[in-house]
């Protein structure tokens, strides 16, 4: 994938339409769920050191 350069004097601005309240709620729930999944996965992959 290449880098796209803006021509002089031209700004590329991308605006998406605003999310509905339902979409915002679904997105927030999805992000919260993923954060929990990632946190659980990180806890499983950590190693504890044992002293002898």
Helices and strands as residue ranges (DSSP letters): H 21-45
